[in-house]
Amino acid sequence: ALERTFSMIKPDATRRNLTGAITRMLEEAGLRVIASRRVWMSRREAEGFYAVHKERPFFGELVDSMSSGPTIVQVLEGENAIARNREVMGATNPANAAEDTIRKVHALSIGENSVHGSDAPETAAQEIKYWFSDTEIVG
Ligand code: CMP
């Protein structure tokens, strides 16, 4: 089915000028960018976005890194967009990511893994809503 998912290009990647290269990989995977904005998130915004991880040992490091520079927040649309996006991103830890995936090609480490993508329909809806109003999404 035609789905929407939320995607974020993280500060480690914008810092290395990879916004275009990563967006191209998403597009080549059959995903269409139907909303996009560059945002330097505050610590509060990062804490809110990643609230599900707040008890994890890496939470502080995650919030530091996500608020360390600009990110690109995007809504992607396509057939099975959630699964397709996860496939083209590759495993969370780049050491385990398959060949030709974004994280295999571009990520530096598990913390600096260049992209985030929603893992399920419920989180996709929540994450899209966290960053975008309906009028900003032009499908
Ligand atoms: P992401 O898909 O954005 O969701 C949570 C992030 O936490 C994850 O990608 C990683 O970048 C980051 N992270 C940092 N350390 C770890 C870890 N040990 N295990 C899982 N995720 C981690």
Backbone and ligand atoms as CSV (ligand in chain L), in Angstrom:
chain,resi,resn,atom,element,x,y,z
A,1,ALA,N,N,0.841,-1.210,0.000
A,1,ALA,CA,C,0.000,0.000,0.000
A,1,ALA,C,C,0.871,1.253,0.000
A,2,LEU,N,N,0.308,2.351,-0.490
A,2,LEU,CA,C,1.026,3.628,-0.465
A,2,LEU,C,C,1.091,4.096,0.979
A,3,GLU,N,N,2.311,4.320,1.450
A,3,GLU,CA,C,2.523,4.680,2.853
A,3,GLU,C,C,3.372,5.945,2.953
A,4,ARG,N,N,3.344,6.510,4.158
A,4,ARG,CA,C,4.248,7.619,4.478
A,4,ARG,C,C,5.110,7.218,5.661
A,5,THR,N,N,6.350,7.695,5.645
A,5,THR,CA,C,7.225,7.463,6.782
A,5,THR,C,C,8.012,8.725,7.066
A,6,PHE,N,N,8.581,8.763,8.270
A,6,PHE,CA,C,9.397,9.903,8.667
A,6,PHE,C,C,10.870,9.525,8.553
A,7,SER,N,N,11.665,10.447,8.018
A,7,SER,CA,C,13.099,10.229,7.860
A,7,SER,C,C,13.858,11.451,8.337
A,8,MET,N,N,15.031,11.206,8.897
A,8,MET,CA,C,15.857,12.324,9.340
A,8,MET,C,C,17.300,12.071,8.906
A,9,ILE,N,N,17.907,13.088,8.305
A,9,ILE,CA,C,19.340,13.050,7.995
A,9,ILE,C,C,20.041,13.728,9.167
A,10,LYS,N,N,20.897,12.979,9.855
A,10,LYS,CA,C,21.438,13.416,11.146
A,10,LYS,C,C,22.628,14.364,10.993
A,11,PRO,N,N,22.984,15.060,12.110
A,11,PRO,CA,C,24.079,16.042,12.054
A,11,PRO,C,C,25.407,15.489,11.535
A,12,ASP,N,N,25.731,14.227,11.838
A,12,ASP,CA,C,27.014,13.706,11.331
A,12,ASP,C,C,27.051,13.740,9.811
A,13,ALA,N,N,25.879,13.586,9.188
A,13,ALA,CA,C,25.797,13.549,7.726
A,13,ALA,C,C,25.706,14.950,7.125
A,14,THR,N,N,24.898,15.843,7.736
A,14,THR,CA,C,24.829,17.218,7.179
A,14,THR,C,C,26.200,17.884,7.300
A,15,ARG,N,N,26.922,17.586,8.377
A,15,ARG,CA,C,28.263,18.144,8.606
A,15,ARG,C,C,29.219,17.742,7.481
A,16,ARG,N,N,29.020,16.538,6.951
A,16,ARG,CA,C,29.892,16.040,5.867
A,16,ARG,C,C,29.299,16.325,4.482
A,17,ASN,N,N,28.282,17.193,4.432
A,17,ASN,CA,C,27.689,17.633,3.164
A,17,ASN,C,C,27.071,16.473,2.383
A,18,LEU,N,N,26.375,15.579,3.100
A,18,LEU,CA,C,25.808,14.387,2.464
A,18,LEU,C,C,24.299,14.455,2.271
A,19,THR,N,N,23.699,15.650,2.450
A,19,THR,CA,C,22.237,15.763,2.318
A,19,THR,C,C,21.767,15.274,0.947
A,20,GLY,N,N,22.423,15.735,-0.104
A,20,GLY,CA,C,22.021,15.353,-1.459
A,20,GLY,C,C,22.287,13.880,-1.740
A,21,ALA,N,N,23.453,13.402,-1.348
A,21,ALA,CA,C,23.828,12.003,-1.612
A,21,ALA,C,C,22.844,11.053,-0.932
A,22,ILE,N,N,22.462,11.368,0.304
A,22,ILE,CA,C,21.534,10.497,1.043
A,22,ILE,C,C,20.128,10.603,0.467
A,23,THR,N,N,19.699,11.822,0.147
A,23,THR,CA,C,18.362,11.987,-0.448
A,23,THR,C,C,18.276,11.234,-1.775
A,24,ARG,N,N,19.338,11.262,-2.536
A,24,ARG,CA,C,19.345,10.522,-3.806
A,24,ARG,C,C,19.175,9.006,-3.565
A,25,MET,N,N,19.834,8.488,-2.535
A,25,MET,CA,C,19.691,7.053,-2.235
A,25,MET,C,C,18.251,6.727,-1.838
A,26,LEU,N,N,17.608,7.635,-1.094
A,26,LEU,CA,C,16.197,7.425,-0.728
A,26,LEU,C,C,15.332,7.422,-1.986
A,27,GLU,N,N,15.575,8.384,-2.871
A,27,GLU,CA,C,14.784,8.482,-4.112
A,27,GLU,C,C,15.019,7.259,-5.001
A,28,GLU,N,N,16.274,6.830,-5.079
A,28,GLU,CA,C,16.578,5.664,-5.918
A,28,GLU,C,C,15.940,4.387,-5.359
A,29,ALA,N,N,15.613,4.407,-4.070
A,29,ALA,CA,C,14.921,3.262,-3.458
A,29,ALA,C,C,13.411,3.328,-3.698
A,30,GLY,N,N,12.951,4.329,-4.421
A,30,GLY,CA,C,11.531,4.411,-4.757
A,30,GLY,C,C,10.724,5.295,-3.830
A,31,LEU,N,N,11.421,6.070,-2.997
A,31,LEU,CA,C,10.727,6.949,-2.057
A,31,LEU,C,C,10.707,8.376,-2.599
A,32,ARG,N,N,9.612,9.066,-2.303
A,32,ARG,CA,C,9.420,10.432,-2.792
A,32,ARG,C,C,9.414,11.372,-1.590
A,33,VAL,N,N,10.190,12.454,-1.655
A,33,VAL,CA,C,10.235,13.437,-0.564
A,33,VAL,C,C,9.037,14.372,-0.718
A,34,ILE,N,N,8.054,14.272,0.190
A,34,ILE,CA,C,6.847,15.097,0.071
A,34,ILE,C,C,6.797,16.210,1.127
A,35,ALA,N,N,7.822,16.251,2.001
A,35,ALA,CA,C,8.018,17.377,2.921
A,35,ALA,C,C,9.475,17.324,3.351
A,36,SER,N,N,10.088,18.500,3.539
A,36,SER,CA,C,11.500,18.539,3.926
A,36,SER,C,C,11.824,19.881,4.557
A,37,ARG,N,N,12.586,19.852,5.629
A,37,ARG,CA,C,12.987,21.090,6.310
A,37,ARG,C,C,14.318,20.870,7.022
A,38,ARG,N,N,15.152,21.885,7.023
A,38,ARG,CA,C,16.416,21.808,7.753
A,38,ARG,C,C,16.189,22.406,9.136
A,39,VAL,N,N,16.565,21.696,10.163
A,39,VAL,CA,C,16.323,22.174,11.534
A,39,VAL,C,C,17.490,21.802,12.462
A,40,TRP,N,N,17.922,22.787,13.222
A,40,TRP,CA,C,18.925,22.539,14.267
A,40,TRP,C,C,18.128,22.354,15.549
A,41,MET,N,N,17.895,21.133,15.963
A,41,MET,CA,C,16.987,20.903,17.090
A,41,MET,C,C,17.641,21.254,18.417
A,42,SER,N,N,16.797,21.709,19.350
A,42,SER,CA,C,17.260,21.988,20.709
A,42,SER,C,C,17.398,20.655,21.459
A,43,ARG,N,N,18.045,20.686,22.613
A,43,ARG,CA,C,18.129,19.480,23.453
A,43,ARG,C,C,16.712,19.012,23.830
A,44,ARG,N,N,15.856,19.973,24.165
A,44,ARG,CA,C,14.465,19.649,24.520
A,44,ARG,C,C,13.738,18.929,23.404
A,45,GLU,N,N,13.906,19.432,22.169
A,45,GLU,CA,C,13.253,18.795,21.018
A,45,GLU,C,C,13.801,17.388,20.805
A,46,ALA,N,N,15.121,17.229,20.969
A,46,ALA,CA,C,15.735,15.909,20.791
A,46,ALA,C,C,15.237,14.953,21.880
A,47,GLU,N,N,15.149,15.438,23.125
A,47,GLU,CA,C,14.644,14.613,24.234
A,47,GLU,C,C,13.199,14.182,23.986
A,48,GLY,N,N,12.402,15.095,23.469
A,48,GLY,CA,C,10.998,14.796,23.181
A,48,GLY,C,C,10.873,13.792,22.047
A,49,PHE,N,N,11.647,14.005,21.008
A,49,PHE,CA,C,11.563,13.126,19.844
A,49,PHE,C,C,11.979,11.704,20.205
A,50,TYR,N,N,13.036,11.580,21.020
A,50,TYR,CA,C,13.577,10.258,21.371
A,50,TYR,C,C,13.130,9.794,22.766
A,51,ALA,N,N,11.999,10.316,23.257
A,51,ALA,CA,C,11.528,10.009,24.618
A,51,ALA,C,C,11.447,8.498,24.896
A,52,VAL,N,N,11.129,7.717,23.871
A,52,VAL,CA,C,11.018,6.265,24.034
A,52,VAL,C,C,12.345,5.644,24.515
A,53,HIS,N,N,13.462,6.343,24.276
A,53,HIS,CA,C,14.780,5.817,24.665
A,53,HIS,C,C,15.305,6.427,25.964
A,54,LYS,N,N,14.450,7.156,26.710
A,54,LYS,CA,C,15.010,7.967,27.797
A,54,LYS,C,C,15.656,7.172,28.937
A,55,GLU,N,N,15.301,5.903,29.089
A,55,GLU,CA,C,15.942,5.088,30.128
A,55,GLU,C,C,17.201,4.374,29.630
A,56,ARG,N,N,17.512,4.516,28.364
A,56,ARG,CA,C,18.656,3.784,27.811
A,56,ARG,C,C,19.973,4.458,28.198
A,57,PRO,N,N,21.027,3.648,28.339
A,57,PRO,CA,C,22.323,4.224,28.751
A,57,PRO,C,C,22.888,5.227,27.740
A,58,PHE,N,N,22.470,5.105,26.483
A,58,PHE,CA,C,23.043,5.992,25.464
A,58,PHE,C,C,22.208,7.258,25.244
A,59,PHE,N,N,21.160,7.476,26.088
A,59,PHE,CA,C,20.235,8.590,25.837
A,59,PHE,C,C,20.935,9.958,25.824
A,60,GLY,N,N,21.810,10.192,26.810
A,60,GLY,CA,C,22.504,11.486,26.901
A,60,GLY,C,C,23.336,11.753,25.659
A,61,GLU,N,N,24.055,10.733,25.258
A,61,GLU,CA,C,24.904,10.821,24.061
A,61,GLU,C,C,24.062,11.059,22.801
A,62,LEU,N,N,22.909,10.393,22.754
A,62,LEU,CA,C,22.004,10.538,21.612
A,62,LEU,C,C,21.487,11.980,21.513
A,63,VAL,N,N,21.052,12.525,22.651
A,63,VAL,CA,C,20.537,13.899,22.675
A,63,VAL,C,C,21.651,14.890,22.318
A,64,ASP,N,N,22.847,14.680,22.863
A,64,ASP,CA,C,23.996,15.545,22.520
A,64,ASP,C,C,24.228,15.540,21.018
A,65,SER,N,N,24.279,14.351,20.445
A,65,SER,CA,C,24.644,14.279,19.040
A,65,SER,C,C,23.536,14.815,18.134
A,66,MET,N,N,22.271,14.570,18.486
A,66,MET,CA,C,21.174,15.057,17.636
A,66,MET,C,C,21.013,16.572,17.688
A,67,SER,N,N,21.505,17.199,18.770
A,67,SER,CA,C,21.396,18.659,18.872
A,67,SER,C,C,22.733,19.342,18.564
A,68,SER,N,N,23.673,18.608,17.989
A,68,SER,CA,C,25.028,19.140,17.734
A,68,SER,C,C,25.156,19.872,16.407
A,69,GLY,N,N,24.105,19.865,15.590
A,69,GLY,CA,C,24.168,20.522,14.281
A,69,GLY,C,C,22.855,20.333,13.560
A,70,PRO,N,N,22.784,20.830,12.322
A,70,PRO,CA,C,21.526,20.744,11.574
A,70,PRO,C,C,21.157,19.317,11.183
A,71,THR,N,N,19.857,19.063,11.173
A,71,THR,CA,C,19.340,17.819,10.598
A,71,THR,C,C,18.380,18.203,9.465
A,72,ILE,N,N,18.075,17.243,8.605
A,72,ILE,CA,C,17.013,17.417,7.619
A,72,ILE,C,C,15.884,16.471,8.013
A,73,VAL,N,N,14.722,17.032,8.338
A,73,VAL,CA,C,13.553,16.202,8.642
A,73,VAL,C,C,12.729,16.088,7.369
A,74,GLN,N,N,12.270,14.879,7.080
A,74,GLN,CA,C,11.558,14.638,5.823
A,74,GLN,C,C,10.376,13.694,6.029
A,75,VAL,N,N,9.370,13.876,5.187
A,75,VAL,CA,C,8.322,12.866,5.050
A,75,VAL,C,C,8.525,12.211,3.688
A,76,LEU,N,N,8.563,10.887,3.694
A,76,LEU,CA,C,8.758,10.105,2.471
A,76,LEU,C,C,7.481,9.334,2.168
A,77,GLU,N,N,7.149,9.252,0.892
A,77,GLU,CA,C,5.966,8.505,0.478
A,77,GLU,C,C,6.354,7.483,-0.573
A,78,GLY,N,N,5.706,6.308,-0.519
A,78,GLY,CA,C,5.944,5.278,-1.529
A,78,GLY,C,C,5.246,3.989,-1.143
A,79,GLU,N,N,5.293,3.022,-2.043
A,79,GLU,CA,C,4.754,1.691,-1.756
A,79,GLU,C,C,5.566,1.104,-0.595
A,80,ASN,N,N,4.898,0.654,0.449
A,80,ASN,CA,C,5.578,0.077,1.621
A,80,ASN,C,C,6.741,0.952,2.103
A,81,ALA,N,N,6.472,2.240,2.194
A,81,ALA,CA,C,7.543,3.210,2.465
A,81,ALA,C,C,8.311,2.916,3.755
A,82,ILE,N,N,7.631,2.420,4.783
A,82,ILE,CA,C,8.309,2.201,6.064
A,82,ILE,C,C,9.378,1.114,5.921
A,83,ALA,N,N,8.987,-0.013,5.357
A,83,ALA,CA,C,9.925,-1.134,5.168
A,83,ALA,C,C,11.006,-0.778,4.140
A,84,ARG,N,N,10.596,-0.110,3.085
A,84,ARG,CA,C,11.546,0.264,2.044
A,84,ARG,C,C,12.621,1.197,2.584
A,85,ASN,N,N,12.188,2.150,3.404
A,85,ASN,CA,C,13.136,3.085,4.009
A,85,ASN,C,C,14.097,2.350,4.932
A,86,ARG,N,N,13.564,1.407,5.720
A,86,ARG,CA,C,14.422,0.660,6.643
A,86,ARG,C,C,15.431,-0.174,5.866
A,87,GLU,N,N,14.987,-0.688,4.740
A,87,GLU,CA,C,15.884,-1.496,3.920
A,87,GLU,C,C,17.036,-0.649,3.359
A,88,VAL,N,N,16.713,0.510,2.814
A,88,VAL,CA,C,17.772,1.331,2.213
A,88,VAL,C,C,18.663,1.975,3.277
A,89,MET,N,N,18.144,2.167,4.511
A,89,MET,CA,C,18.995,2.684,5.593
A,89,MET,C,C,20.040,1.661,6.012
A,90,GLY,N,N,19.645,0.387,6.102
A,90,GLY,CA,C,20.542,-0.645,6.632
A,90,GLY,C,C,20.465,-0.710,8.144
A,91,ALA,N,N,21.176,-1.662,8.740
A,91,ALA,CA,C,21.122,-1.896,10.185
A,91,ALA,C,C,21.585,-0.668,10.967
A,92,THR,N,N,21.004,-0.502,12.182
A,92,THR,CA,C,21.343,0.631,13.067
A,92,THR,C,C,22.850,0.768,13.243
A,93,ASN,N,N,23.507,-0.362,13.501
A,93,ASN,CA,C,24.962,-0.358,13.634
A,93,ASN,C,C,25.579,-0.551,12.245
A,94,PRO,N,N,26.311,0.447,11.749
A,94,PRO,CA,C,26.851,0.327,10.378
A,94,PRO,C,C,27.729,-0.912,10.187
A,95,ALA,N,N,28.290,-1.413,11.275
A,95,ALA,CA,C,29.109,-2.636,11.176
A,95,ALA,C,C,28.268,-3.820,10.706
A,96,ASN,N,N,26.960,-3.765,10.951
A,96,ASN,CA,C,26.059,-4.859,10.554
A,96,ASN,C,C,25.230,-4.525,9.315
A,97,ALA,N,N,25.445,-3.361,8.725
A,97,ALA,CA,C,24.603,-2.932,7.604
A,97,ALA,C,C,25.016,-3.626,6.307
A,98,ALA,N,N,24.013,-3.947,5.479
A,98,ALA,CA,C,24.261,-4.612,4.200
A,98,ALA,C,C,24.932,-3.658,3.212
A,99,GLU,N,N,25.611,-4.234,2.247
A,99,GLU,CA,C,26.248,-3.473,1.158
A,99,GLU,C,C,25.245,-2.530,0.507
A,100,ASP,N,N,25.711,-1.379,0.090
A,100,ASP,CA,C,24.927,-0.410,-0.680
A,100,ASP,C,C,23.809,0.254,0.117
A,101,THR,N,N,23.757,0.037,1.422
A,101,THR,CA,C,22.776,0.761,2.233
A,101,THR,C,C,23.401,2.098,2.677
A,102,ILE,N,N,22.523,3.032,3.066
A,102,ILE,CA,C,23.000,4.363,3.467
A,102,ILE,C,C,23.984,4.259,4.627
A,103,ARG,N,N,23.649,3.425,5.621
A,103,ARG,CA,C,24.529,3.344,6.788
A,103,ARG,C,C,25.834,2.630,6.461
A,104,LYS,N,N,25.796,1.629,5.590
A,104,LYS,CA,C,27.044,0.965,5.193
A,104,LYS,C,C,27.954,1.950,4.471
A,105,VAL,N,N,27.364,2.736,3.579
A,105,VAL,CA,C,28.158,3.644,2.740
A,105,VAL,C,C,28.615,4.876,3.533
A,106,HIS,N,N,27.741,5.430,4.389
A,106,HIS,CA,C,28.026,6.749,4.954
A,106,HIS,C,C,28.184,6.812,6.476
A,107,ALA,N,N,27.611,5.877,7.241
A,107,ALA,CA,C,27.616,6.042,8.699
A,107,ALA,C,C,29.008,5.847,9.286
A,108,LEU,N,N,29.225,6.481,10.452
A,108,LEU,CA,C,30.532,6.442,11.108
A,108,LEU,C,C,30.552,5.456,12.270
A,109,SER,N,N,29.409,5.319,12.959
A,109,SER,CA,C,29.325,4.478,14.152
A,109,SER,C,C,27.846,4.312,14.492
A,110,ILE,N,N,27.548,3.517,15.519
A,110,ILE,CA,C,26.138,3.317,15.897
A,110,ILE,C,C,25.500,4.637,16.333
A,111,GLY,N,N,26.248,5.493,16.999
A,111,GLY,CA,C,25.718,6.787,17.432
A,111,GLY,C,C,25.641,7.780,16.274
A,112,GLU,N,N,26.648,7.784,15.438
A,112,GLU,CA,C,26.675,8.685,14.268
A,112,GLU,C,C,26.355,7.851,13.030
A,113,ASN,N,N,25.054,7.478,12.951
A,113,ASN,CA,C,24.659,6.539,11.896
A,113,ASN,C,C,23.853,7.202,10.775
A,114,SER,N,N,24.033,8.508,10.650
A,114,SER,CA,C,23.645,9.305,9.468
A,114,SER,C,C,22.162,9.496,9.204
A,115,VAL,N,N,21.334,8.502,9.510
A,115,VAL,CA,C,19.897,8.621,9.245
A,115,VAL,C,C,19.074,7.967,10.356
A,116,HIS,N,N,17.850,8.447,10.471
A,116,HIS,CA,C,16.840,7.801,11.311
A,116,HIS,C,C,15.625,7.559,10.426
A,117,GLY,N,N,14.915,6.472,10.660
A,117,GLY,CA,C,13.655,6.237,9.962
A,117,GLY,C,C,12.677,5.552,10.888
A,118,SER,N,N,11.389,5.841,10.727
A,118,SER,CA,C,10.353,5.243,11.578
A,118,SER,C,C,10.351,3.730,11.414
A,119,ASP,N,N,9.984,3.029,12.524
A,119,ASP,CA,C,10.039,1.559,12.485
A,119,ASP,C,C,8.677,0.892,12.327
A,120,ALA,N,N,7.587,1.656,12.371
A,120,ALA,CA,C,6.240,1.060,12.286
A,120,ALA,C,C,5.232,2.155,11.940
A,121,PRO,N,N,4.035,1.780,11.487
A,121,PRO,CA,C,3.035,2.788,11.114
A,121,PRO,C,C,2.692,3.774,12.239
A,122,GLU,N,N,2.595,3.279,13.471
A,122,GLU,CA,C,2.223,4.155,14.596
A,122,GLU,C,C,3.323,5.181,14.861
A,123,THR,N,N,4.584,4.721,14.864
A,123,THR,CA,C,5.683,5.661,15.115
A,123,THR,C,C,5.838,6.614,13.933
A,124,ALA,N,N,5.597,6.150,12.721
A,124,ALA,CA,C,5.679,7.031,11.548
A,124,ALA,C,C,4.693,8.182,11.709
A,125,ALA,N,N,3.454,7.861,12.080
A,125,ALA,CA,C,2.431,8.903,12.249
A,125,ALA,C,C,2.832,9.890,13.346
A,126,GLN,N,N,3.321,9.344,14.458
A,126,GLN,CA,C,3.751,10.204,15.586
A,126,GLN,C,C,4.909,11.098,15.198
A,127,GLU,N,N,5.907,10.512,14.552
A,127,GLU,CA,C,7.130,11.255,14.224
A,127,GLU,C,C,6.857,12.320,13.163
A,128,ILE,N,N,6.005,12.006,12.187
A,128,ILE,CA,C,5.627,13.005,11.177
A,128,ILE,C,C,4.960,14.186,11.874
A,129,LYS,N,N,4.055,13.874,12.792
A,129,LYS,CA,C,3.305,14.914,13.499
A,129,LYS,C,C,4.193,15.759,14.414
A,130,TYR,N,N,5.266,15.142,14.921
A,130,TYR,CA,C,6.184,15.871,15.807
A,130,TYR,C,C,6.848,17.031,15.063
A,131,TRP,N,N,7.121,16.847,13.775
A,131,TRP,CA,C,7.893,17.842,13.014
A,131,TRP,C,C,7.094,18.616,11.974
A,132,PHE,N,N,5.959,18.101,11.535
A,132,PHE,CA,C,5.253,18.733,10.417
A,132,PHE,C,C,3.773,18.954,10.709
A,133,SER,N,N,3.270,20.081,10.209
A,133,SER,CA,C,1.823,20.286,10.182
A,133,SER,C,C,1.307,19.753,8.846
A,134,ASP,N,N,0.030,19.488,8.768
A,134,ASP,CA,C,-0.570,18.908,7.561
A,134,ASP,C,C,-0.301,19.752,6.317
A,135,THR,N,N,-0.320,21.065,6.473
A,135,THR,CA,C,-0.159,21.940,5.289
A,135,THR,C,C,1.274,21.932,4.739
A,136,GLU,N,N,2.229,21.455,5.521
A,136,GLU,CA,C,3.624,21.397,5.049
A,136,GLU,C,C,3.896,20.138,4.221
A,137,ILE,N,N,2.960,19.193,4.251
A,137,ILE,CA,C,3.142,17.909,3.558
A,137,ILE,C,C,2.354,17.975,2.251
A,138,VAL,N,N,3.105,17.935,1.146
A,138,VAL,CA,C,2.487,18.111,-0.161
A,138,VAL,C,C,2.728,16.854,-0.991
A,139,GLY,N,N,1.771,15.953,-0.947
A,139,GLY,CA,C,1.919,14.663,-1.607
A,139,GLY,C,C,1.516,14.720,-3.087
L,1,CMP,P1,P,17.954,5.777,15.563
L,1,CMP,O1,O,17.310,4.976,14.508
L,1,CMP,O2,O,17.970,7.251,15.350
L,1,CMP,O3,O,17.251,5.481,16.979
L,1,CMP,C1,C,17.926,5.662,18.213
L,1,CMP,C2,C,19.396,5.946,18.041
L,1,CMP,O4,O,20.199,5.780,19.179
L,1,CMP,C3,C,19.984,4.995,17.020
L,1,CMP,O5,O,19.486,5.310,15.714
L,1,CMP,C4,C,21.474,5.215,17.250
L,1,CMP,O6,O,22.024,6.242,16.428
L,1,CMP,C5,C,21.537,5.702,18.699
L,1,CMP,N1,N,22.373,4.825,19.534
L,1,CMP,C6,C,23.501,5.188,20.152
L,1,CMP,N2,N,24.011,4.164,20.834
L,1,CMP,C7,C,23.207,3.109,20.631
L,1,CMP,C8,C,23.217,1.765,21.072
L,1,CMP,N3,N,24.194,1.281,21.868
L,1,CMP,N4,N,22.213,0.967,20.667
L,1,CMP,C9,C,21.223,1.441,19.879
L,1,CMP,N5,N,21.171,2.720,19.427
L,1,CMP,C10,C,22.154,3.538,19.804
